[in-house]
C-alpha cells in the first residue's frame, strides 16, 4: 500500500490532500498518482503531485504514531 500527497491550488489558496494508492511497487504507485493528478486537473482546482511513499498504516493515528512524535 502506498500514500500519495497532492498540493491543490485554487486562486491564491492552496491545501494538501492524501490518497491511498493500490499498487504492487513504488514505480506503479507513482505512475497512478501522476495520472490521477492529470485527470483531476480538468476543473478550476490545480492538482500537483507532491510525493508517494510506501506505508503500512496510512492515515492511521495510533499509539505507535504518537510515540514516534514524542520521542
HELIX and SHEET records of a PDB file:
HELIX    1   1 UNK A   26  UNK A   40  1                                  15    
HELIX    2   2 UNK A   63  UNK A   70  1                                   8    
SHEET    1   A 3 UNK A  13  UNK A  21  0                                        
SHEET    2   A 3 UNK A   2  UNK A  10 -1                                        
SHEET    3   A 3 UNK A  46  UNK A  54 -1                                        
END                                                                             
